[in-house]
Amino acid sequence: MKFKLIFSLFSLLIFVGGVSAQDLDPAKALKKAGKLLGNYNLAPTDNYDKLVEAKGLIQSVVATDAFSKNSKAWLMYGTIFNELIGDDVKKKVLDEAYELKNPFAGIEAFNAAKSALQFAEKKFESKDALNLVKESLSNLNYIGDHFLNLKEYGSAFKLFQPVLAGHKLLKENGLESVLKNDDDYNNQLYLVAVSGLYGEMLTEAKPYFNELRAANYDNPAVYEGLYKIAVAENDGTAPDILAEGREKFPDDTSLLFNEINHYLKEGKMNELIGKLETAIEKEPNNVSLYTTLGNVYDNLYQKANGTPDAAAHYANAEKYYSKSMELAPDKFEAFYSMGALYYNKAALLSNAVNALSDDYSKEGTAKYEAKKIEMDAMFAKALPFFEQAESRNANDMNTLIALKEIYARQNKLDKASEYKERIEALSN
C-alpha cells in the first residue's frame, strides 16, 4: 500500500508539471500575458524570458474560438511581437554581431494589428490598433535593410512589403505614416520591387515596378527590372520596355548592355546599327550613342572572330569608342570599353598561344613566340585605357579585375597583389 501511495503522488507531480498554456482558461491566459508583458517593460534586460512566456500564452489565446476575433487579444498579440522585434533591433544597433532571435516578428506584429483593427468594436480599439501598425513599420524597415545588406533578398522582400501596406492603411484612416511624402513612398516601393526581383520573386515584384513606372520614378533600374520580368514571362513586351527605358535614360550602362544583348540574341544587328546611326545623325553630340554603337561592333567582332568581317567590326568599334572619348573625356564607359576591346582580343590571342604551346619544333616554337609577343602587346595596349577608366570610377569591379590580370601577366606582382586586395575589400 505504501508503494502505491508513493506511485500515486509521483503521478500527480507529473500531471501538475504538465500543465501548459493550452490548459489555462483563455481569459486568464490573456490576463497573464498582459502581466508578463508589463513585467518585461519594467526591466527588459532582466525579464526577456517573461516576454517569451507571454508570446506562448497569447498564441494559445488567439487560437481559441472565444478570442480568435477579439480585438483586445490581437492587440496584445501584436504588442508582444512588436516588443520581440524591438528587442532584436535595439541589440543589433548596439552590436552588429548580434544574431537576431525573431527576425520576422515584425510581420506577426503588423498582421496582428490588422486583425485588431478588423475586429475592433470601439473607437479606442481602432486607435490602438492603428498606433500599433505605425509602431511596427520602423522595425520592419530596419530588419529589411539588414537582410538587404546580406543579399537575402527574399527575406527583405517579405519585410518591406508590409511597410507599404501599413502606409496605405494609415493614410486611409487619416493618420501620418513613417513614409512622410511621395518620395519616401516611392523609395520604399523601389526597395520592395528590387528585393523581389533579386529574390527571384518576379511575379510578386512586377506590380511594384509597374507602379514605379506609372509614377515616373527617376531610376533606370525600374526599366531593367521590368525588362527582366518581361523576358522571363516571354510576353513580347521586352523590346518596348527597353526602348522606353533607353529613351528616358540614354546614358545608363545597364540598360545599354541589356539592349545590346537583346538585339544580339534576336540577331537584329543591322536594325540596331541602323537605328543608332540615324540617332547619331539627329544628335551628333550624344556620347552614349557612340559608345553604344562601339559596343555593337565590339560584340560583332567577338562573334566574327576568324571571319573576313572581323577586322571591319574591330576597326568600327575602335572608331566609335574613340569618338566617344573625344566628346566626353571625363566619362568612364568609353575608356573601359576600349580597354575591354583590346583585352578581349588579347584573350583570343591567348587561345592561339595555348594551342601552339605543345608544338616543340623549331617552326612551332617560332610561331608560339611570335603569337605570344602579339598577345602581350595587346594586353599592354589595353592597360592605359583601364587605368583611365579606374581614374573615373575607382570601384568598378571589372576594371580592377582586368588591371590585376594584366599586371600579373607583366610579372608586376606587387601591383597585381594591390588590386587583388582591393577586389577582396570591394567584394566584402
C-alpha positions in Angstrom: 0.0 0.0 0.0 2.8 2.4 0.8 4.4 1.8 -2.6 1.1 2.5 -4.3 0.8 5.8 -2.4 4.2 6.9 -3.4 3.5 6.0 -7.0 0.2 7.9 -7.0 2.0 11.0 -5.6 4.6 10.7 -8.4 1.9 10.6 -11.0 0.3 13.7 -9.5 3.6 15.5 -9.7 3.9 14.6 -13.4 0.3 15.7 -14.0 0.9 19.1 -12.3 4.2 19.6 -14.0 2.5 19.0 -17.4 0.1 22.0 -17.2 0.7 24.2 -20.2 -0.5 27.5 -21.7 -3.1 25.5 -23.6 -4.6 24.1 -20.3 -5.2 27.6 -18.9 -8.6 29.4 -19.3 -8.1 31.7 -22.4 -9.3 34.8 -20.4 -6.8 34.0 -17.6 -4.1 33.3 -20.1 -4.7 36.7 -21.8 -4.6 38.5 -18.4 -1.4 36.6 -17.5 0.2 37.5 -20.9 -0.5 41.2 -20.2 1.0 40.9 -16.7 4.2 39.3 -18.1 4.4 42.0 -20.8 4.2 44.6 -18.0 7.0 42.9 -16.1 9.1 42.8 -19.2 8.6 46.6 -19.8 9.6 47.4 -16.2 13.0 45.7 -16.7 13.5 44.4 -20.3 17.1 43.2 -19.8 16.2 41.0 -16.8 12.8 39.9 -17.9 13.2 38.8 -21.5 12.1 35.3 -20.6 8.8 36.7 -19.4 8.3 38.2 -22.9 8.9 34.8 -24.4 6.4 33.3 -22.0 3.9 35.9 -22.9 4.4 35.0 -26.5 3.4 31.4 -25.9 0.4 32.4 -23.9 -1.0 34.9 -26.4 -0.5 32.4 -29.3 -2.7 29.9 -27.4 -5.3 32.6 -26.7 -5.9 33.7 -30.3 -6.1 30.1 -31.4 -9.3 29.6 -29.4 -12.8 30.2 -30.8 -13.5 32.6 -27.9 -10.7 35.0 -28.8 -9.9 34.4 -32.4 -11.9 37.5 -33.3 -11.2 39.5 -30.2 -9.6 42.9 -30.9 -8.0 43.1 -27.4 -6.4 39.7 -27.8 -5.0 40.6 -31.2 -3.7 43.9 -29.9 -1.9 42.1 -27.1 -0.5 39.6 -29.7 0.8 42.4 -31.9 2.3 44.3 -28.9 4.2 41.3 -27.7 5.6 40.5 -31.1 6.4 44.2 -31.6 8.4 44.1 -28.4 10.2 40.9 -29.6 11.4 42.5 -32.8 12.1 45.8 -31.0 14.4 43.9 -28.6 16.2 42.5 -31.6 16.6 45.9 -33.2 18.0 47.5 -30.1 20.5 44.8 -29.6 21.5 44.8 -33.3 22.0 48.6 -33.2 24.4 48.2 -30.2 26.2 45.2 -31.5 26.3 44.4 -35.2 27.4 40.8 -34.5 24.2 40.1 -32.5 22.2 37.3 -34.1 18.5 38.1 -34.5 16.2 35.8 -32.5 12.9 36.9 -34.0 13.6 38.5 -37.4 10.1 38.0 -38.7 8.3 39.0 -35.5 7.6 42.4 -37.1 5.4 40.8 -39.7 3.5 39.0 -37.0 3.0 42.3 -35.1 1.7 44.0 -38.3 -0.7 41.3 -39.2 -2.0 41.1 -35.6 -2.5 44.9 -35.6 -4.6 44.5 -38.8 -6.7 41.8 -37.1 -7.1 44.0 -34.0 -8.4 46.8 -36.3 -10.7 44.4 -38.2 -12.4 43.1 -35.0 -12.4 46.5 -33.2 -15.8 47.4 -31.8 -14.9 50.6 -30.1 -13.2 53.7 -31.3 -10.3 53.4 -28.8 -9.6 49.9 -30.0 -9.3 51.1 -33.6 -7.0 53.9 -32.5 -4.8 51.5 -30.5 -4.6 49.1 -33.5 -3.6 51.8 -35.9 -0.9 53.1 -33.4 0.5 49.5 -33.3 0.5 49.5 -37.2 2.6 52.6 -37.2 5.0 51.3 -34.4 5.6 48.1 -36.4 6.8 49.8 -39.6 10.1 51.2 -38.4 11.2 47.8 -37.1 10.2 46.1 -40.3 12.2 48.6 -42.3 15.3 48.2 -40.1 15.3 44.4 -40.3 14.5 44.5 -44.0 17.6 46.7 -44.6 19.6 44.2 -42.6 18.6 41.3 -44.9 19.1 43.5 -48.0 22.7 44.2 -47.0 23.2 40.4 -46.6 21.7 40.0 -50.1 19.0 37.8 -48.6 16.5 39.4 -51.0 13.6 37.1 -50.4 13.6 37.9 -46.6 14.0 41.6 -47.3 11.0 41.5 -49.7 8.8 39.9 -47.1 9.7 42.5 -44.5 9.5 45.6 -46.8 6.1 44.6 -48.2 4.1 45.3 -45.0 5.6 48.8 -44.8 3.7 49.7 -47.9 0.5 48.0 -46.8 0.8 49.7 -43.4 1.4 53.1 -45.0 -1.8 52.8 -47.1 -3.8 51.6 -44.1 -2.7 54.7 -42.0 -3.4 57.1 -44.9 -6.8 55.6 -45.4 -7.6 56.3 -41.7 -6.2 59.9 -41.9 -3.0 59.2 -39.9 0.6 60.1 -40.6 2.9 57.3 -41.8 6.6 56.7 -41.4 6.7 57.4 -45.1 6.2 61.2 -44.9 5.8 62.1 -48.6 5.6 60.7 -52.1 9.4 60.4 -52.4 9.5 58.3 -49.2 6.7 56.1 -50.5 8.3 55.6 -54.0 11.7 54.8 -52.4 10.1 52.2 -50.3 8.3 50.9 -53.4 11.7 50.6 -55.1 13.2 48.6 -52.2 10.3 46.2 -52.4 10.5 45.8 -56.2 14.2 45.3 -56.3 14.2 42.9 -53.4 11.6 40.9 -55.2 13.5 40.9 -58.4 16.8 39.8 -57.0 15.0 37.3 -54.7 13.6 35.8 -58.0 10.1 36.6 -57.0 9.3 38.1 -60.4 5.5 37.7 -60.4 5.3 39.4 -56.9 7.8 42.2 -57.9 6.0 43.1 -61.2 3.2 45.2 -59.8 5.6 47.3 -57.7 7.8 48.0 -60.8 4.7 48.9 -62.8 3.6 51.3 -60.0 7.1 53.0 -60.1 6.9 53.2 -63.9 3.5 54.9 -63.7 4.9 57.3 -61.1 7.7 58.2 -63.4 10.3 57.2 -60.8 13.7 58.5 -61.7 15.7 55.4 -61.7 16.7 53.3 -64.7 16.6 50.1 -62.6 12.8 50.2 -62.9 13.1 49.5 -66.7 15.8 47.0 -66.2 13.6 45.1 -63.7 10.6 45.3 -66.0 12.7 44.1 -68.9 14.0 41.1 -67.0 10.5 40.2 -65.9 9.2 40.5 -69.5 12.0 38.3 -70.7 11.2 35.7 -68.1 7.5 35.8 -68.8 8.1 35.9 -72.6 5.2 38.2 -73.1 6.6 40.1 -76.0 6.9 43.4 -74.3 10.6 43.3 -73.5 11.7 45.4 -76.6 9.2 48.1 -75.9 10.2 48.3 -72.3 13.9 48.6 -73.3 13.1 51.3 -75.9 11.2 53.3 -73.3 14.0 53.0 -70.7 16.7 53.8 -73.2 14.8 56.9 -74.3 14.4 58.1 -70.8 17.9 57.1 -69.5 20.2 57.3 -72.6 23.4 57.3 -70.6 22.6 54.3 -68.4 25.1 51.5 -68.9 22.9 48.7 -67.6 20.1 49.5 -70.0 22.6 50.0 -72.8 24.0 46.5 -72.4 20.6 44.9 -71.9 19.6 46.5 -75.2 22.7 45.3 -77.0 22.3 41.8 -75.6 18.7 41.7 -76.5 19.3 42.5 -80.1 22.3 40.2 -80.2 20.0 37.3 -79.0 17.4 38.3 -81.6 20.1 38.6 -84.3 18.9 42.0 -85.3 22.3 43.7 -85.7 21.5 45.6 -88.9 18.4 47.0 -87.3 20.3 48.1 -84.2 23.2 49.6 -86.2 20.8 51.5 -88.5 18.8 52.7 -85.5 22.0 54.1 -83.8 23.4 55.7 -87.0 20.1 57.5 -87.5 20.1 58.7 -83.9 23.7 60.0 -84.3 22.6 62.0 -87.3 19.9 63.6 -85.2 22.1 64.0 -82.1 25.7 64.2 -83.2 26.9 65.2 -79.7 25.1 62.4 -77.8 28.1 60.5 -76.3 26.1 57.4 -75.3 25.1 56.7 -78.9 28.7 56.4 -80.0 29.5 54.2 -77.1 26.5 52.0 -77.8 27.5 51.6 -81.5 31.0 50.8 -80.5 29.6 48.1 -78.2 27.6 46.7 -81.1 30.6 46.4 -83.3 32.6 45.1 -80.4 30.1 42.2 -80.0 30.0 41.6 -83.7 33.8 41.4 -83.7 33.8 38.8 -81.0 31.2 36.7 -82.8 33.0 37.1 -86.2 36.4 36.0 -84.9 38.3 34.4 -87.7 36.0 35.5 -90.4 36.6 38.2 -93.1 34.2 40.6 -91.3 36.1 40.6 -88.0 38.7 43.3 -89.0 36.0 45.7 -90.1 34.0 45.3 -86.9 37.1 45.7 -84.8 38.0 48.9 -86.7 34.5 50.3 -86.3 34.5 49.5 -82.5 37.8 51.5 -82.2 36.3 54.3 -84.3 33.2 54.8 -82.2 34.9 54.4 -78.8 37.5 57.0 -79.8 34.8 59.4 -80.9 33.0 58.9 -77.5 36.3 59.6 -75.6 36.8 62.7 -77.7 33.4 64.1 -77.0 33.4 63.2 -73.3 37.0 62.7 -71.9 35.6 62.6 -68.3 33.3 59.6 -69.0 34.1 56.1 -67.7 32.3 54.0 -70.2 34.3 54.6 -73.4 37.7 54.2 -71.7 36.5 50.9 -70.1 35.0 49.7 -73.4 38.2 50.5 -75.4 40.3 48.6 -72.8 37.9 45.7 -72.9 38.1 45.6 -76.8 41.9 45.2 -76.6 41.7 42.9 -73.6 39.3 40.6 -75.3 41.4 40.5 -78.4 44.4 39.6 -76.2 42.3 36.8 -74.7 41.5 35.4 -78.1 45.2 35.5 -78.9 45.9 33.7 -75.7 43.9 30.7 -77.1 46.1 30.6 -80.1 49.2 30.8 -77.9 47.9 27.9 -75.8 47.2 25.9 -79.0 50.8 26.4 -80.1 52.4 25.6 -76.7 52.6 21.8 -77.3 54.5 22.2 -80.6 58.2 22.0 -79.7 59.5 22.0 -83.2 61.7 24.9 -84.3 58.9 26.3 -86.5 56.2 25.7 -83.8 58.4 27.5 -81.2 58.8 30.5 -83.5 55.1 30.7 -84.1 54.5 30.4 -80.4 56.9 33.2 -79.6 55.5 35.5 -82.3 51.9 34.9 -81.2 52.9 35.5 -77.5 54.6 38.8 -78.4 51.4 39.9 -80.2 49.2 38.8 -77.2 51.4 40.6 -74.7 51.4 43.8 -76.8 47.6 43.7 -76.9 47.4 43.4 -73.1 49.8 46.3 -72.8 47.7 48.3 -75.3 44.6 47.7 -73.1 46.4 48.8 -69.8 46.3 52.6 -70.2 42.6 52.6 -71.0 41.7 50.6 -67.9 43.9 52.9 -65.9 41.9 55.9 -67.3 38.7 54.0 -66.6 39.8 53.4 -63.0 40.6 57.1 -62.5 37.0 57.8 -63.4 35.4 55.0 -61.4 37.7 53.6 -58.8 35.3 50.9 -57.6 34.3 49.2 -60.9 34.9 45.5 -60.3 35.6 44.5 -63.9 38.2 47.3 -64.3 40.0 46.2 -61.2 40.0 42.5 -62.3 41.4 43.4 -65.7 44.2 45.5 -64.1 45.0 42.7 -61.8 45.3 40.2 -64.6 47.3 42.5 -66.8 49.8 43.3 -64.1 50.1 39.6 -63.2 50.9 38.8 -66.8 53.5 41.5 -66.9 55.0 40.0 -63.8 54.4 43.1 -61.7 53.3 41.1 -58.8 53.2 43.9 -56.3 50.7 45.8 -58.4 48.7 42.6 -59.0 48.6 42.0 -55.3 47.4 45.5 -54.6 44.5 45.1 -57.0 43.7 41.7 -55.6 43.3 43.2 -52.1 41.1 46.0 -53.5 38.9 43.4 -55.2 38.5 41.4 -52.0 37.7 44.5 -50.0 35.1 45.6 -52.5 33.6 42.1 -52.6 33.2 42.2 -48.8 
